[in-house]
């Protein structure tokens, strides 16, 4: 059995520069990845199967389509393989939460299939598949700190704050990415610098308009050296200088009915 982690993705910064004619937006975003996340397991089998477990698995059970099975099918088409396999998804991350859960799962599936079939993880065909699956999937396939341009799939690796303590908080709601992008005011506030403290997330205001509780989460994290919403929300993160500080901050909001998780950047 192959076990492949699908770590949570963070947008330490996300600048929206313009709307494109193809319906997407030109972005500049600083990706980073946590040590924790979902987990994909894969093994050869007599016939295909796909099972979902984990604390957030029930939110996905019964879906007609899933990025994991779409990644499997796209891999087979690209590499001309037909061997059946059993895939398991341990869903530890909230769904539709701005931390790349589905994209990370698809990327982990591609990596696992590549390992099973002896294909190099940097094979360009894998990144072509990833780009067709979703804007965040190439970054999740790369799995390291990078600045993403265009739809977020033009990736330029950078040195990230590896080991930094992170507190993740989700208020227990799913936010529509399409609705949040539609609420962007169209103002280009300038390029990304690569310094999270100097940059921003341009989707915070429209996300709060869609889900006002996000403002409550950010207010609860106000004492952190850096606190921000990730992606299009609703998950917010706070970076701390020490693990003890992150743990203390988590305890300080433990009475809330929110998903709270302390981890580290990879």
C-alpha positions in Angstrom: 0.0 0.0 0.0 1.2 3.5 -0.9 0.5 6.2 1.7 0.7 9.8 0.4 0.1 12.9 2.5 -2.1 15.7 1.2 -1.0 18.6 3.3 -3.1 21.7 3.9 -2.3 24.6 1.6 -2.0 28.1 2.8 -2.1 31.3 0.8 0.2 33.5 3.0 -0.7 36.3 0.6 -3.1 36.5 -2.3 -3.2 39.5 -4.7 -5.9 39.7 -7.3 -4.7 41.8 -10.3 -7.4 41.6 -12.9 -10.4 39.6 -14.3 -9.5 37.6 -17.4 -11.7 36.9 -20.4 -11.7 33.2 -19.7 -13.5 33.7 -16.4 -10.5 33.3 -14.2 -8.5 36.0 -12.4 -4.8 36.8 -12.7 -3.4 36.2 -9.3 -0.1 36.6 -7.4 -0.1 34.3 -4.4 2.4 33.0 -1.9 1.8 29.3 -1.3 3.0 27.5 1.8 2.1 24.0 3.1 1.5 22.6 6.5 2.7 19.3 7.9 -0.8 18.1 8.6 -3.7 17.5 6.2 -5.6 14.7 4.5 -4.1 11.3 3.6 -4.4 9.3 0.4 -3.8 5.5 0.4 -3.6 3.5 -2.8 -3.1 -0.2 -3.5 -3.5 -2.5 -6.6 -6.8 -4.3 -6.5 -9.1 -6.6 -8.5 -11.4 -3.7 -9.2 -11.6 0.0 -8.6 -12.8 1.3 -5.3 -12.8 4.7 -3.6 -13.6 5.1 0.1 -13.7 8.2 2.3 -13.1 8.2 6.0 -12.0 10.8 8.6 -13.7 13.5 10.6 -14.9 15.4 7.5 -15.6 12.4 5.3 -19.3 12.5 5.7 -19.4 15.9 3.9 -18.1 14.2 0.8 -19.8 10.8 0.8 -22.5 10.6 -1.8 -20.9 13.1 -4.1 -21.3 12.2 -7.8 -17.8 13.4 -8.7 -14.6 13.8 -6.6 -11.3 15.3 -7.5 -9.6 12.1 -6.4 -11.3 9.9 -8.9 -11.0 12.6 -11.6 -7.2 12.6 -10.9 -7.1 8.8 -11.2 -9.0 8.8 -14.5 -6.9 11.7 -16.0 -3.7 9.9 -14.9 -4.8 6.7 -16.7 -5.6 8.6 -19.9 -2.3 10.4 -19.9 -0.1 7.4 -19.1 -2.2 4.7 -20.8 -2.6 2.5 -17.8 -5.7 0.6 -16.9 -4.7 -1.4 -13.7 -7.5 -1.1 -11.1 -6.7 0.2 -7.7 -8.3 0.8 -4.3 -8.0 4.4 -3.2 -8.8 5.7 0.3 -9.2 9.3 1.4 -8.8 10.2 5.1 -10.5 13.5 5.2 -9.1 15.5 8.1 -9.6 19.0 6.6 -12.8 21.0 6.4 -14.5 21.0 3.0 -14.5 24.2 0.9 -12.4 26.0 3.4 -9.6 27.8 1.5 -6.8 25.4 2.5 -6.7 23.3 -0.7 -8.4 20.1 0.6 -9.7 18.8 -2.7 -6.8 20.1 -4.7 -4.3 18.6 -2.2 -6.2 15.3 -2.4 -6.0 15.3 -6.2 -2.3 16.1 -6.1 -1.6 13.4 -3.6 -3.5 10.9 -5.8 -1.3 11.8 -8.8 1.8 11.4 -6.7 0.7 8.0 -5.4 -0.2 6.8 -8.9 3.2 8.0 -10.1 4.9 6.1 -7.4 2.9 3.0 -8.2 3.8 3.1 -11.9 7.4 4.3 -11.5 6.9 7.8 -12.9 9.1 10.7 -11.7 7.2 13.1 -9.5 8.5 16.1 -11.6 7.2 14.6 -14.9 5.6 17.5 -16.9 2.6 15.4 -17.8 1.6 15.2 -14.1 1.6 19.0 -13.9 -0.4 19.2 -17.1 -3.0 16.9 -15.5 -2.9 19.0 -12.4 -3.5 22.2 -14.2 -6.6 20.7 -16.0 -8.0 19.6 -12.6 -7.9 23.0 -10.9 -6.0 26.2 -10.4 -4.5 25.1 -7.0 -3.7 21.5 -7.9 -0.3 22.3 -9.6 0.9 24.1 -6.4 -0.3 21.2 -4.3 1.5 18.7 -6.6 4.7 20.7 -6.2 4.1 20.7 -2.4 6.6 23.4 -1.4 6.6 27.2 -0.9 6.2 29.0 -4.2 4.8 32.2 -5.7 2.1 31.4 -8.1 1.2 33.7 -11.0 -1.6 33.6 -13.6 -4.3 31.3 -12.3 -1.8 30.4 -9.6 -0.3 27.6 -11.7 2.7 29.5 -13.0 4.9 28.5 -10.1 8.2 29.9 -8.9 9.6 28.1 -5.8 10.9 30.2 -3.0 12.3 29.6 0.5 9.5 29.5 2.9 9.3 29.8 6.7 9.7 26.1 7.3 8.9 24.9 10.9 6.9 28.0 11.8 4.1 27.2 14.2 0.6 27.7 12.7 -2.8 27.9 14.2 -5.6 27.0 11.7 -9.2 28.1 12.5 -12.3 27.4 10.5 -15.7 28.6 11.8 -17.5 25.6 10.5 -18.9 27.0 7.3 -18.2 26.4 3.6 -17.7 29.5 1.4 -18.3 29.5 -2.3 -15.1 30.4 -4.1 -17.1 31.6 -7.1 -19.2 33.9 -4.9 -16.1 35.4 -3.2 -14.3 36.1 -6.5 -17.5 37.6 -7.9 -17.5 40.0 -4.9 -13.9 41.3 -5.6 -14.1 45.0 -6.2 -11.9 45.0 -9.3 -9.2 47.2 -7.8 -5.6 46.2 -8.6 -3.7 47.1 -5.4 -0.3 46.2 -6.7 2.1 43.2 -7.0 3.1 40.7 -4.4 6.4 41.3 -2.7 6.9 37.7 -1.3 7.0 39.1 2.3 3.8 37.9 4.0 3.9 40.8 6.5 4.0 43.3 3.7 1.4 41.6 1.5 -2.3 40.9 1.9 -5.3 38.8 0.8 -7.5 40.7 -1.6 -10.4 38.3 -1.1 -10.8 38.9 2.6 -13.4 41.7 2.2 -15.7 39.8 -0.2 -15.3 36.7 1.9 -16.4 38.5 5.0 -19.4 39.9 3.0 -20.4 36.3 2.2 -19.6 35.0 5.7 -19.3 37.7 8.4 -18.1 35.2 10.9 -14.7 35.3 9.2 -14.2 38.7 10.7 -14.8 37.2 14.1 -12.1 34.6 13.5 -9.6 37.2 12.4 -10.4 39.3 15.5 -9.8 36.3 17.7 -6.4 35.9 16.1 -5.4 39.6 16.3 -2.5 39.1 18.8 -0.5 36.9 16.4 2.5 38.2 14.6 0.6 37.4 11.4 -3.0 36.5 11.0 -4.9 36.2 7.7 -7.5 34.4 5.8 -6.3 31.7 3.4 -7.5 31.5 -0.2 -11.1 32.4 -0.5 -11.9 31.4 3.1 -13.3 30.5 5.4 -10.2 29.1 7.1 -7.9 31.7 8.7 -4.4 31.1 10.0 -2.0 32.7 12.5 1.7 32.3 12.5 3.6 32.3 15.8 7.2 32.5 16.9 7.0 29.4 19.1 4.9 26.2 19.4 4.0 27.2 22.9 2.5 30.5 21.7 0.4 28.7 19.1 -0.9 26.2 21.6 -1.7 29.0 24.1 -3.6 30.9 21.4 -5.6 27.7 20.5 -6.5 27.3 24.2 -7.7 30.9 24.3 -10.4 30.2 21.7 -11.1 26.6 22.6 -14.6 27.5 23.9 -15.7 28.5 20.4 -17.6 26.1 18.2 -14.9 26.2 15.6 -12.4 23.8 14.0 -9.1 24.6 15.6 -5.8 22.9 14.7 -2.2 23.6 15.6 0.5 22.5 13.1 3.7 23.7 11.5 4.8 24.8 8.1 6.7 22.2 6.1 
